[in-house]
């Protein structure tokens, strides 16, 4: 059985020891929203292995002189990048499915380009029910 890195299993003292920090530092990071552990019954914090890794990342950035607000912004941007990468992957897969499904295009009655499935046909044109009067124009100077 594989270990789930997102499973909240560590109490604050164990997480602090694994991250080589004081438990009070973890509480401060929780208040600032840098790391948000799960809560067990009785409001006790439970940290996952992923939370511990994030704590180590915060510690490394802090030791390089990055402020806590700067670290918070970095984490927000990293989360945003991950979400955007996930969306790009999702859209790329959707595009590939569309490309596999249809490579035939036609114009619909309004002139817009539409994709068609292989073996598909355009929708038949609507026959106009309009009535048009024709009145020939007499041209002077022409004789039969």
Buried (B, 14 or more C-beta within 10 A) or exposed (E): EEEEEEEBEBBBEBBBEBBEBEBEBBBBBBEBEBBEBBEEEEEEBBBBBBBBBBBBBBBEBBEEEBEBEEBBEBBEEEEEEEEEEEEEEEEEEEEEEEEEEBEEEEEEEEEEEBEBEEEEEEEEEEEEEEEEEEEEEEEEEEEE
